[in-house]
């Protein structure tokens, strides 16, 4: 293992221990930074101190030529920026080559949002007379009621439910804890799932305290959630290009459409920076423009 890879391994440990990043986030950083190290090796660079900004520019030009998405390129830049900040603060480098490097311009695309009618169709999709159908209904209701990330949803445990108080405890990014209100519909379906469905699934495997289980009684995975969600999208014949967080995006947008203030939505979503939440105001403005166009006499 060369010097560059040793420093990367040390940084990944730092992200896990000091920053509390999830395993998925650690893997993403590792993949992005390993790609960069491989690029440096092609230029026979084995010391970060000898790295100049023109080499970094060539690297991002390469990523663009590979036709990676703007989001992926932006993520790579963020990974490099954090890595070099770590190297600089620990005196592994005398100067930070990214200090004066302008980040690549990232085109912010609005997230795909499902209408309230489309959400209702998806919620009505599962056959609740079956064990897995009841689980799916409870899980989809829970997801829309709380706006949790998929990674948060699948890690929720029975001990995180405080239904008598109408709240749920969620462990978010960086192991930050937050409490989210949950409505009566989601509570009712989740309680029915616990009594009629989960109690059957848990017999097949010892899966600890996790709330949502797969057909083998094990903790549901992110891919498992995506396959389930996608199946109901196809069943309802919705033609939008959805992804696992489409319910979360819809949750935020519908709150704003209903008059919720931005700060409250930020708290519910667990965003550390309100600028991340502000993208939903653009969607809300499009909704308001459509309302105006439809209902105003001169719209």
C-alpha positions in Angstrom: 0.0 0.0 0.0 1.5 3.4 -1.0 1.5 6.6 1.0 -1.5 8.0 -0.7 -3.7 5.1 0.1 -2.5 5.0 3.7 -3.7 8.6 4.2 -7.0 7.7 2.6 -7.5 4.8 5.0 -6.7 7.1 7.9 -9.2 9.7 6.6 -12.0 7.1 6.3 -11.4 6.1 9.9 -11.7 9.8 10.8 -15.0 10.0 9.0 -16.3 7.0 10.8 -15.1 7.7 14.3 -15.0 11.5 14.5 -17.7 12.5 12.0 -20.0 9.5 12.6 -20.7 9.0 8.9 -22.7 6.0 7.9 -21.2 3.0 6.1 -22.8 4.0 2.8 -21.3 7.5 3.1 -17.9 6.1 4.0 -18.0 3.8 0.9 -18.9 6.8 -1.3 -15.9 8.8 -0.1 -13.7 5.8 -0.5 -14.7 5.1 -4.1 -14.4 8.8 -5.1 -11.1 9.4 -3.5 -9.6 6.0 -4.6 -10.5 7.0 -8.2 -8.6 10.3 -7.7 -5.5 8.4 -6.3 -5.5 6.1 -9.3 -5.6 9.1 -11.5 -2.5 10.6 -9.7 -0.6 7.3 -10.0 -1.0 7.6 -13.8 0.8 10.9 -13.5 3.4 9.3 -11.2 2.4 11.6 -8.3 2.9 9.9 -5.0 3.0 13.0 -2.7 0.0 15.3 -2.1 2.4 18.1 -1.4 3.6 18.1 -5.0 0.1 18.3 -6.4 -0.8 21.5 -8.3 -4.2 22.9 -9.3 -3.7 22.2 -13.0 -3.6 18.4 -12.3 -6.9 18.7 -10.4 -8.4 20.6 -13.3 -7.3 17.7 -15.6 -9.0 15.3 -13.2 -12.4 17.1 -13.3 -12.1 17.4 -17.1 -11.7 13.6 -17.2 -14.8 13.1 -15.1 -16.7 15.4 -17.4 -15.4 13.5 -20.5 -16.6 10.3 -18.8 -20.1 11.8 -19.0 -20.6 11.6 -15.3 -23.6 13.5 -14.0 -23.1 17.0 -12.6 -24.2 15.7 -9.2 -21.5 13.0 -9.2 -18.8 15.5 -10.2 -20.0 17.8 -7.5 -19.9 15.0 -5.0 -16.3 14.2 -6.1 -15.3 17.8 -5.5 -16.8 17.8 -2.0 -15.0 14.6 -1.2 -11.7 16.1 -2.3 -12.3 19.3 -0.5 -12.9 17.5 2.8 -9.9 15.2 2.3 -7.5 18.1 1.6 -8.9 20.0 4.5 -8.1 17.0 6.7 -4.6 16.7 5.3 -3.9 20.4 5.8 -5.2 20.5 9.4 -3.1 17.5 10.3 0.1 18.9 8.6 0.3 16.2 6.0 0.6 19.0 3.3 2.1 22.5 3.5 -0.5 24.0 1.2 -4.0 23.1 0.1 -4.2 22.8 -3.7 -8.0 23.2 -3.6 -7.8 26.5 -1.6 -8.0 28.7 -4.8 -9.6 26.1 -7.0 -13.0 27.0 -8.2 -15.5 24.2 -7.9 -17.2 22.9 -11.1 -20.6 24.5 -11.7 -23.4 22.2 -10.8 -26.8 22.5 -12.4 -29.3 22.0 -9.6 -32.2 19.9 -10.9 -35.5 20.1 -9.1 -36.4 16.8 -7.5 -39.2 14.7 -8.9 -42.4 15.3 -6.8 -45.5 13.2 -6.7 -48.9 14.9 -6.5 -51.1 14.2 -3.5 -53.4 12.2 -5.8 -50.4 10.1 -7.0 -49.3 9.5 -3.4 -52.8 8.3 -2.5 -52.8 5.9 -5.4 -49.4 4.4 -4.2 -50.7 4.1 -0.7 -53.8 2.3 -1.9 -51.6 -0.1 -4.0 -50.7 -2.9 -1.5 -53.0 -5.8 -0.8 -53.3 -5.3 2.9 -54.9 -8.8 3.3 -51.5 -10.3 2.8 -48.6 -10.2 5.3 -46.2 -8.4 2.9 -48.9 -6.2 1.5 -49.8 -5.0 5.0 -46.1 -4.3 5.7 -45.8 -2.3 2.5 -48.9 -0.2 3.3 -47.5 0.6 6.8 -44.1 1.3 5.4 -45.3 3.7 2.7 -47.7 5.4 5.1 -44.8 5.8 7.6 -42.5 7.2 4.9 -44.9 9.8 3.6 -46.0 10.8 7.2 -42.4 11.4 8.4 -40.4 12.3 5.3 -37.5 10.2 6.5 -34.6 9.3 4.2 -34.6 5.7 3.1 -31.5 5.0 5.2 -33.3 6.4 8.2 -36.5 4.5 7.6 -34.9 1.1 7.4 -33.0 1.7 10.6 -36.0 2.7 12.7 -36.5 0.4 15.6 -39.6 -0.5 17.7 -38.1 1.4 20.6 -38.1 4.6 18.4 -41.9 4.7 18.3 -43.7 6.9 20.7 -47.2 6.6 19.3 -48.9 7.8 22.5 -47.1 11.1 22.0 -47.5 11.0 18.2 -43.8 11.2 17.5 -41.0 9.0 16.1 -37.3 9.2 17.0 -35.0 9.2 13.9 -31.2 8.9 13.8 -30.1 11.0 10.8 -26.8 11.9 9.1 -23.9 12.1 11.5 -25.9 10.2 14.1 -27.9 13.3 14.8 -31.2 12.5 16.6 -34.4 14.3 15.8 -38.1 13.7 16.7 -40.7 13.8 14.0 -44.5 14.0 14.5 -46.4 11.2 12.9 -50.1 11.3 11.9 -53.0 9.0 12.9 -53.1 7.2 9.5 -49.5 6.1 9.7 -49.9 5.1 13.3 -52.9 3.0 12.6 -51.3 1.1 9.7 -48.0 0.6 11.6 -49.8 -0.7 14.7 -51.8 -3.1 12.5 -48.5 -4.2 10.8 -46.9 -4.9 14.2 -49.8 -7.0 15.4 -50.7 -8.9 12.2 -47.6 -8.9 10.0 -44.3 -8.3 11.7 -45.1 -10.8 14.4 -45.2 -13.5 11.7 -42.1 -12.2 9.9 -39.9 -12.0 13.0 -40.4 -15.7 13.7 -38.4 -16.6 10.6 -35.2 -14.8 11.8 -33.8 -12.9 14.8 -33.6 -9.4 13.5 -33.4 -7.5 16.7 -35.6 -4.5 17.1 -35.8 -3.2 13.5 -39.3 -2.1 12.6 -39.6 -3.0 8.9 -38.6 -6.6 7.9 -38.2 -8.4 4.6 -39.9 -11.7 3.8 -37.1 -13.6 5.6 -37.6 -11.7 8.8 -34.4 -9.7 8.4 -33.9 -6.0 8.4 -35.1 -4.4 5.1 -32.4 -3.0 2.9 -32.3 0.3 0.9 -32.5 -1.8 -2.3 -35.4 -3.8 -0.9 -37.3 -0.6 -0.2 -36.6 0.7 -3.7 -37.9 -2.5 -5.3 -41.1 -2.4 -3.3 -41.7 1.3 -4.0 -40.9 0.9 -7.7 -43.4 -2.0 -8.0 -46.2 0.2 -6.8 -45.2 3.0 -9.1 -45.5 0.6 -12.0 -48.7 -0.8 -10.6 -50.3 2.7 -10.5 -49.0 3.5 -14.0 -47.2 6.7 -12.9 -44.9 7.8 -15.7 -42.6 10.1 -13.7 -38.9 9.3 -13.2 -39.1 8.5 -9.5 -36.3 7.4 -7.2 -36.2 6.2 -3.5 -36.4 9.7 -2.1 -39.5 10.8 -4.2 -41.8 10.3 -1.2 -39.5 12.4 1.0 -39.5 15.2 -1.7 -43.2 15.0 -1.9 -43.6 15.2 1.9 -41.6 18.4 1.9 -43.3 20.0 -1.1 -46.8 19.1 0.2 -46.0 20.7 3.5 -45.0 23.9 1.9 -48.0 23.9 -0.4 -50.1 23.6 2.7 -48.5 26.7 4.2 -45.7 25.3 6.4 -42.8 27.6 7.0 -39.4 26.7 5.7 -37.7 26.5 9.1 -40.1 23.9 10.3 -39.7 21.8 7.1 -35.9 22.0 7.6 -36.3 20.6 11.1 -38.5 17.8 9.9 -36.2 16.8 7.1 -33.1 17.0 9.3 -31.3 19.4 7.1 -28.3 21.1 8.8 -28.4 24.0 6.3 -31.6 25.7 5.2 -30.2 26.3 1.7 -30.7 22.5 1.2 -34.4 22.9 2.0 -34.9 25.9 -0.2 -34.9 23.9 -3.3 -38.4 22.8 -2.4 -39.6 26.5 -2.5 -38.9 26.5 -6.2 -41.2 23.5 -6.6 -43.8 25.2 -4.4 -43.6 28.4 -6.6 -44.3 26.3 -9.7 -47.3 24.9 -7.9 -48.5 28.4 -7.0 -48.0 29.6 -10.6 -50.1 26.6 -11.8 -52.9 27.5 -9.3 -52.8 31.1 -10.4 -53.0 30.1 -14.1 -55.9 27.7 -13.4 -58.0 29.8 -11.1 -57.3 33.5 -11.7 -59.6 35.2 -14.1 -56.6 36.6 -16.0 -54.2 33.7 -15.2 
